[in-house]
Amino acid sequence: MIRHALIFWSAVLLAVIGLVDGFVRYGFSSLTRLIIPLVLCAVLYLLYKYPPRRMNNNSRSKTKVKASPKTMAKVAGLRKSHTSGGKRKSYPFQVIEGSKGKNDDQLPKYH
């Protein structure tokens, strides 16, 4: 974190030195070279703050689509199965016992 702060403040310091040097050499005419970067930064900020409508995610959520009865039946079935918390889930896995046989002496005392 300190490394990033050092890089950031070094870049700010170099930018300030460049601006002061431009004012000393060329006076206020050096401001004309800053117009394009300032306008570009302003446009990027406005696009970030107020994105165009086609990129806005809220416009998609406003359109409502009616679900089919078949889909609603599936959703209702899923809701019923989730509400019953007492049942265990059935997994497609099965424990297969080995053919070696178990010896209680070889089992560790603590797990």
VEXLO-490274 format. One record per atom (N, C-alpha, C): chain; residue in three letters; atom name; residue number from 1; x, y, z. Coordinates in nm, 2 decimals. Layout:
// residues N
[A ALA CA NUM [X Y Z]] ...
This chain:
// residues 111
[A MET N 1 [0.08 -0.12 0.00]] [A MET CA 1 [0.00 0.00 0.00]] [A MET C 1 [0.09 0.13 0.00]] [A ILE N 2 [0.20 0.12 0.07]] [A ILE CA 2 [0.29 0.24 0.08]] [A ILE C 2 [0.35 0.26 -0.06]] [A ARG N 3 [0.38 0.15 -0.12]] [A ARG CA 3 [0.44 0.15 -0.26]] [A ARG C 3 [0.35 0.22 -0.36]] [A HIS N 4 [0.22 0.19 -0.35]] [A HIS CA 4 [0.13 0.25 -0.44]] [A HIS C 4 [0.11 0.40 -0.41]] [A ALA N 5 [0.11 0.44 -0.29]] [A ALA CA 5 [0.10 0.58 -0.25]] [A ALA C 5 [0.23 0.65 -0.29]] [A LEU N 6 [0.34 0.59 -0.28]] [A LEU CA 6 [0.46 0.66 -0.33]] [A LEU C 6 [0.46 0.68 -0.48]] [A ILE N 7 [0.42 0.58 -0.55]] [A ILE CA 7 [0.41 0.60 -0.70]] [A ILE C 7 [0.31 0.71 -0.73]] [A PHE N 8 [0.19 0.71 -0.67]] [A PHE CA 8 [0.09 0.81 -0.69]] [A PHE C 8 [0.14 0.95 -0.66]] [A TRP N 9 [0.20 0.97 -0.55]] [A TRP CA 9 [0.25 1.11 -0.51]] [A TRP C 9 [0.37 1.15 -0.59]] [A SER N 10 [0.45 1.05 -0.64]] [A SER CA 10 [0.56 1.09 -0.73]] [A SER C 10 [0.50 1.14 -0.87]] [A ALA N 11 [0.39 1.08 -0.91]] [A ALA CA 11 [0.33 1.12 -1.04]] [A ALA C 11 [0.27 1.26 -1.02]] [A VAL N 12 [0.20 1.28 -0.91]] [A VAL CA 12 [0.14 1.41 -0.88]] [A VAL C 12 [0.25 1.52 -0.87]] [A LEU N 13 [0.36 1.49 -0.81]] [A LEU CA 13 [0.47 1.59 -0.80]] [A LEU C 13 [0.53 1.62 -0.93]] [A LEU N 14 [0.55 1.52 -1.02]] [A LEU CA 14 [0.60 1.54 -1.15]] [A LEU C 14 [0.50 1.63 -1.24]] [A ALA N 15 [0.37 1.60 -1.22]] [A ALA CA 15 [0.27 1.68 -1.29]] [A ALA C 15 [0.28 1.83 -1.25]] [A VAL N 16 [0.29 1.85 -1.12]] [A VAL CA 16 [0.29 1.99 -1.07]] [A VAL C 16 [0.42 2.06 -1.12]] [A ILE N 17 [0.53 1.99 -1.12]] [A ILE CA 17 [0.66 2.05 -1.17]] [A ILE C 17 [0.64 2.08 -1.31]] [A GLY N 18 [0.58 2.00 -1.39]] [A GLY CA 18 [0.56 2.03 -1.53]] [A GLY C 18 [0.46 2.15 -1.55]] [A LEU N 19 [0.36 2.16 -1.47]] [A LEU CA 19 [0.27 2.28 -1.48]] [A LEU C 19 [0.34 2.40 -1.45]] [A VAL N 20 [0.42 2.40 -1.34]] [A VAL CA 20 [0.49 2.52 -1.30]] [A VAL C 20 [0.60 2.56 -1.40]] [A ASP N 21 [0.66 2.46 -1.46]] [A ASP CA 21 [0.76 2.49 -1.56]] [A ASP C 21 [0.70 2.55 -1.69]] [A GLY N 22 [0.58 2.50 -1.72]] [A GLY CA 22 [0.51 2.55 -1.84]] [A GLY C 22 [0.46 2.70 -1.81]] [A PHE N 23 [0.42 2.73 -1.69]] [A PHE CA 23 [0.38 2.87 -1.66]] [A PHE C 23 [0.50 2.96 -1.66]] [A VAL N 24 [0.62 2.91 -1.61]] [A VAL CA 24 [0.74 3.00 -1.61]] [A VAL C 24 [0.79 3.02 -1.75]] [A ARG N 25 [0.79 2.92 -1.84]] [A ARG CA 25 [0.84 2.94 -1.97]] [A ARG C 25 [0.74 3.01 -2.07]] [A TYR N 26 [0.62 2.97 -2.07]] [A TYR CA 26 [0.52 3.02 -2.17]] [A TYR C 26 [0.41 3.11 -2.11]] [A GLY N 27 [0.40 3.12 -1.98]] [A GLY CA 27 [0.30 3.21 -1.92]] [A GLY C 27 [0.16 3.13 -1.93]] [A PHE N 28 [0.06 3.21 -1.95]] [A PHE CA 28 [-0.08 3.16 -1.96]] [A PHE C 28 [-0.11 3.09 -2.09]] [A SER N 29 [-0.02 3.11 -2.19]] [A SER CA 29 [-0.04 3.04 -2.32]] [A SER C 29 [-0.02 2.89 -2.31]] [A SER N 30 [0.04 2.85 -2.20]] [A SER CA 30 [0.06 2.70 -2.18]] [A SER C 30 [-0.08 2.64 -2.14]] [A LEU N 31 [-0.17 2.71 -2.10]] [A LEU CA 31 [-0.31 2.66 -2.06]] [A LEU C 31 [-0.38 2.60 -2.19]] [A THR N 32 [-0.34 2.66 -2.30]] [A THR CA 32 [-0.41 2.61 -2.43]] [A THR C 32 [-0.37 2.46 -2.45]] [A ARG N 33 [-0.26 2.42 -2.41]] [A ARG CA 33 [-0.22 2.28 -2.42]] [A ARG C 33 [-0.30 2.19 -2.32]] [A LEU N 34 [-0.35 2.24 -2.22]] [A LEU CA 34 [-0.42 2.17 -2.12]] [A LEU C 34 [-0.57 2.15 -2.15]] [A ILE N 35 [-0.62 2.22 -2.25]] [A ILE CA 35 [-0.77 2.22 -2.28]] [A ILE C 35 [-0.81 2.08 -2.32]] [A ILE N 36 [-0.74 2.02 -2.41]] [A ILE CA 36 [-0.78 1.88 -2.46]] [A ILE C 36 [-0.78 1.78 -2.35]] [A PRO N 37 [-0.68 1.77 -2.27]] [A PRO CA 37 [-0.68 1.67 -2.16]] [A PRO C 37 [-0.79 1.70 -2.06]] [A LEU N 38 [-0.82 1.83 -2.03]] [A LEU CA 38 [-0.92 1.86 -1.93]] [A LEU C 38 [-1.06 1.83 -1.99]] [A VAL N 39 [-1.08 1.85 -2.11]] [A VAL CA 39 [-1.21 1.82 -2.17]] [A VAL C 39 [-1.23 1.67 -2.18]] [A LEU N 40 [-1.12 1.60 -2.21]] [A LEU CA 40 [-1.13 1.45 -2.21]] [A LEU C 40 [-1.16 1.39 -2.07]] [A CYS N 41 [-1.10 1.45 -1.97]] [A CYS CA 41 [-1.12 1.40 -1.83]] [A CYS C 41 [-1.27 1.43 -1.79]] [A ALA N 42 [-1.32 1.55 -1.83]] [A ALA CA 42 [-1.46 1.59 -1.80]] [A ALA C 42 [-1.56 1.49 -1.87]] [A VAL N 43 [-1.53 1.46 -2.00]] [A VAL CA 43 [-1.62 1.37 -2.07]] [A VAL C 43 [-1.62 1.23 -2.01]] [A LEU N 44 [-1.50 1.18 -1.97]] [A LEU CA 44 [-1.49 1.05 -1.91]] [A LEU C 44 [-1.56 1.05 -1.78]] [A TYR N 45 [-1.55 1.15 -1.70]] [A TYR CA 45 [-1.62 1.16 -1.57]] [A TYR C 45 [-1.77 1.16 -1.59]] [A LEU N 46 [-1.82 1.24 -1.68]] [A LEU CA 46 [-1.96 1.25 -1.71]] [A LEU C 46 [-2.01 1.11 -1.76]] [A LEU N 47 [-1.94 1.04 -1.84]] [A LEU CA 47 [-1.98 0.91 -1.89]] [A LEU C 47 [-1.98 0.81 -1.77]] [A TYR N 48 [-1.89 0.82 -1.68]] [A TYR CA 48 [-1.89 0.74 -1.57]] [A TYR C 48 [-2.01 0.76 -1.47]] [A LYS N 49 [-2.03 0.89 -1.45]] [A LYS CA 49 [-2.13 0.93 -1.35]] [A LYS C 49 [-2.27 0.91 -1.41]] [A TYR N 50 [-2.29 0.94 -1.54]] [A TYR CA 50 [-2.42 0.93 -1.61]] [A TYR C 50 [-2.41 0.84 -1.73]] [A PRO N 51 [-2.41 0.71 -1.72]] [A PRO CA 51 [-2.39 0.62 -1.84]] [A PRO C 51 [-2.50 0.64 -1.93]] [A PRO N 52 [-2.48 0.61 -2.06]] [A PRO CA 52 [-2.58 0.61 -2.16]] [A PRO C 52 [-2.69 0.50 -2.13]] [A ARG N 53 [-2.81 0.52 -2.18]] [A ARG CA 53 [-2.92 0.44 -2.15]] [A ARG C 53 [-2.90 0.29 -2.19]] [A ARG N 54 [-2.84 0.27 -2.31]] [A ARG CA 54 [-2.82 0.14 -2.35]] [A ARG C 54 [-2.72 0.06 -2.27]] [A MET N 55 [-2.64 0.13 -2.19]] [A MET CA 55 [-2.54 0.06 -2.10]] [A MET C 55 [-2.60 0.05 -1.96]] [A ASN N 56 [-2.71 0.11 -1.94]] [A ASN CA 56 [-2.77 0.11 -1.80]] [A ASN C 56 [-2.83 -0.02 -1.78]] [A ASN N 57 [-2.80 -0.09 -1.67]] [A ASN CA 57 [-2.85 -0.22 -1.64]] [A ASN C 57 [-3.00 -0.21 -1.59]] [A ASN N 58 [-3.04 -0.09 -1.54]] [A ASN CA 58 [-3.17 -0.08 -1.48]] [A ASN C 58 [-3.28 -0.09 -1.59]] [A SER N 59 [-3.24 -0.05 -1.72]] [A SER CA 59 [-3.34 -0.06 -1.82]] [A SER C 59 [-3.39 -0.20 -1.85]] [A ARG N 60 [-3.30 -0.30 -1.83]] [A ARG CA 60 [-3.34 -0.44 -1.85]] [A ARG C 60 [-3.43 -0.49 -1.74]] [A SER N 61 [-3.41 -0.44 -1.62]] [A SER CA 61 [-3.49 -0.49 -1.51]] [A SER C 61 [-3.63 -0.43 -1.51]] [A LYS N 62 [-3.66 -0.32 -1.58]] [A LYS CA 62 [-3.79 -0.26 -1.59]] [A LYS C 62 [-3.88 -0.34 -1.68]] [A THR N 63 [-3.83 -0.41 -1.78]] [A THR CA 63 [-3.91 -0.48 -1.87]] [A THR C 63 [-3.96 -0.61 -1.80]] [A LYS N 64 [-4.09 -0.63 -1.80]] [A LYS CA 64 [-4.14 -0.75 -1.73]] [A LYS C 64 [-4.18 -0.85 -1.83]] [A VAL N 65 [-4.15 -0.97 -1.80]] [A VAL CA 65 [-4.18 -1.09 -1.89]] [A VAL C 65 [-4.27 -1.18 -1.80]] [A LYS N 66 [-4.38 -1.22 -1.85]] [A LYS CA 66 [-4.47 -1.31 -1.78]] [A LYS C 66 [-4.42 -1.45 -1.80]] [A ALA N 67 [-4.40 -1.52 -1.69]] [A ALA CA 67 [-4.35 -1.66 -1.69]] [A ALA C 67 [-4.46 -1.75 -1.73]] [A SER N 68 [-4.42 -1.86 -1.80]] [A SER CA 68 [-4.52 -1.96 -1.85]] [A SER C 68 [-4.57 -2.04 -1.73]] [A PRO N 69 [-4.69 -2.10 -1.74]] [A PRO CA 69 [-4.74 -2.18 -1.63]] [A PRO C 69 [-4.65 -2.30 -1.59]] [A LYS N 70 [-4.58 -2.35 -1.69]] [A LYS CA 70 [-4.49 -2.46 -1.67]] [A LYS C 70 [-4.37 -2.42 -1.58]] [A THR N 71 [-4.32 -2.30 -1.61]] [A THR CA 71 [-4.21 -2.24 -1.53]] [A THR C 71 [-4.26 -2.21 -1.39]] [A MET N 72 [-4.38 -2.16 -1.38]] [A MET CA 72 [-4.43 -2.13 -1.24]] [A MET C 72 [-4.45 -2.26 -1.16]] [A ALA N 73 [-4.49 -2.36 -1.23]] [A ALA CA 73 [-4.51 -2.49 -1.15]] [A ALA C 73 [-4.37 -2.54 -1.11]] [A LYS N 74 [-4.27 -2.53 -1.19]] [A LYS CA 74 [-4.13 -2.57 -1.14]] [A LYS C 74 [-4.09 -2.49 -1.03]] [A VAL N 75 [-4.11 -2.36 -1.03]] [A VAL CA 75 [-4.06 -2.27 -0.92]] [A VAL C 75 [-4.14 -2.30 -0.79]] [A ALA N 76 [-4.27 -2.33 -0.81]] [A ALA CA 76 [-4.35 -2.37 -0.69]] [A ALA C 76 [-4.30 -2.50 -0.63]] [A GLY N 77 [-4.27 -2.59 -0.72]] [A GLY CA 77 [-4.21 -2.72 -0.67]] [A GLY C 77 [-4.08 -2.70 -0.60]] [A LEU N 78 [-3.99 -2.62 -0.65]] [A LEU CA 78 [-3.87 -2.59 -0.58]] [A LEU C 78 [-3.89 -2.53 -0.45]] [A ARG N 79 [-3.98 -2.44 -0.44]] [A ARG CA 79 [-4.00 -2.37 -0.31]] [A ARG C 79 [-4.05 -2.46 -0.21]] [A LYS N 80 [-4.14 -2.56 -0.25]] [A LYS CA 80 [-4.19 -2.65 -0.15]] [A LYS C 80 [-4.08 -2.74 -0.10]] [A SER N 81 [-3.99 -2.78 -0.19]] [A SER CA 81 [-3.88 -2.87 -0.15]] [A SER C 81 [-3.78 -2.80 -0.06]] [A HIS N 82 [-3.76 -2.67 -0.07]] [A HIS CA 82 [-3.67 -2.60 0.01]] [A HIS C 82 [-3.72 -2.57 0.15]] [A THR N 83 [-3.85 -2.56 0.16]] [A THR CA 83 [-3.91 -2.53 0.29]] [A THR C 83 [-3.90 -2.64 0.39]] [A SER N 84 [-3.90 -2.76 0.34]] [A SER CA 84 [-3.89 -2.88 0.43]] [A SER C 84 [-3.75 -2.90 0.47]] [A GLY N 85 [-3.71 -2.84 0.59]] [A GLY CA 85 [-3.57 -2.84 0.63]] [A GLY C 85 [-3.54 -2.97 0.70]] [A GLY N 86 [-3.63 -3.05 0.74]] [A GLY CA 86 [-3.61 -3.17 0.82]] [A GLY C 86 [-3.55 -3.29 0.74]] [A LYS N 87 [-3.58 -3.29 0.61]] [A LYS CA 87 [-3.53 -3.40 0.52]] [A LYS C 87 [-3.38 -3.37 0.48]] [A ARG N 88 [-3.31 -3.48 0.46]] [A ARG CA 88 [-3.18 -3.47 0.41]] [A ARG C 88 [-3.18 -3.47 0.26]] [A LYS N 89 [-3.08 -3.41 0.21]] [A LYS CA 89 [-3.06 -3.41 0.06]] [A LYS C 89 [-3.01 -3.54 0.02]] [A SER N 90 [-3.06 -3.58 -0.10]] [A SER CA 90 [-3.01 -3.71 -0.15]] [A SER C 90 [-2.90 -3.68 -0.26]] [A TYR N 91 [-2.79 -3.73 -0.24]] [A TYR CA 91 [-2.68 -3.71 -0.33]] [A TYR C 91 [-2.66 -3.83 -0.41]] [A PRO N 92 [-2.61 -3.82 -0.53]] [A PRO CA 92 [-2.59 -3.93 -0.62]] [A PRO C 92 [-2.46 -4.02 -0.59]] [A PHE N 93 [-2.40 -3.99 -0.47]] [A PHE CA 93 [-2.28 -4.06 -0.43]] [A PHE C 93 [-2.32 -4.18 -0.34]] [A GLN N 94 [-2.23 -4.28 -0.35]] [A GLN CA 94 [-2.25 -4.40 -0.27]] [A GLN C 94 [-2.12 -4.45 -0.21]] [A VAL N 95 [-2.12 -4.49 -0.09]] [A VAL CA 95 [-1.99 -4.54 -0.03]] [A VAL C 95 [-1.98 -4.68 -0.07]] [A ILE N 96 [-1.86 -4.72 -0.12]] [A ILE CA 96 [-1.83 -4.86 -0.16]] [A ILE C 96 [-1.73 -4.91 -0.06]] [A GLU N 97 [-1.77 -5.02 0.00]] [A GLU CA 97 [-1.69 -5.08 0.10]] [A GLU C 97 [-1.57 -5.15 0.03]] [A GLY N 98 [-1.46 -5.15 0.09]] [A GLY CA 98 [-1.34 -5.21 0.03]] [A GLY C 98 [-1.34 -5.36 0.06]] [A SER N 99 [-1.26 -5.44 -0.02]] [A SER CA 99 [-1.26 -5.58 0.00]] [A SER C 99 [-1.15 -5.63 0.09]] [A LYS N 100 [-1.07 -5.54 0.15]] [A LYS CA 100 [-0.96 -5.58 0.24]] [A LYS C 100 [-1.01 -5.63 0.38]] [A GLY N 101 [-1.12 -5.57 0.42]] [A GLY CA 101 [-1.17 -5.60 0.55]] [A GLY C 101 [-1.11 -5.50 0.65]] [A LYS N 102 [-1.18 -5.48 0.76]] [A LYS CA 102 [-1.14 -5.38 0.85]] [A LYS C 102 [-1.08 -5.45 0.98]] [A ASN N 103 [-0.97 -5.39 1.03]] [A ASN CA 103 [-0.91 -5.44 1.15]] [A ASN C 103 [-0.91 -5.32 1.25]] [A ASP N 104 [-0.97 -5.34 1.36]] [A ASP CA 104 [-0.99 -5.24 1.46]] [A ASP C 104 [-0.85 -5.19 1.52]] [A ASP N 105 [-0.75 -5.28 1.51]] [A ASP CA 105 [-0.62 -5.25 1.57]] [A ASP C 105 [-0.55 -5.14 1.49]] [A GLN N 106 [-0.58 -5.14 1.36]] [A GLN CA 106 [-0.51 -5.05 1.27]] [A GLN C 106 [-0.57 -4.91 1.26]] [A LEU N 107 [-0.69 -4.90 1.31]] [A LEU CA 107 [-0.76 -4.77 1.31]] [A LEU C 107 [-0.69 -4.67 1.41]] [A PRO N 108 [-0.67 -4.55 1.38]] [A PRO CA 108 [-0.61 -4.45 1.47]] [A PRO C 108 [-0.70 -4.43 1.59]] [A LYS N 109 [-0.65 -4.40 1.71]] [A LYS CA 109 [-0.73 -4.38 1.82]] [A LYS C 109 [-0.80 -4.24 1.82]] [A TYR N 110 [-0.73 -4.14 1.76]] [A TYR CA 110 [-0.78 -4.01 1.75]] [A TYR C 110 [-0.79 -3.97 1.61]] [A HIS N 111 [-0.89 -3.90 1.57]] [A HIS CA 111 [-0.90 -3.85 1.43]] [A HIS C 111 [-0.87 -3.71 1.43]] 
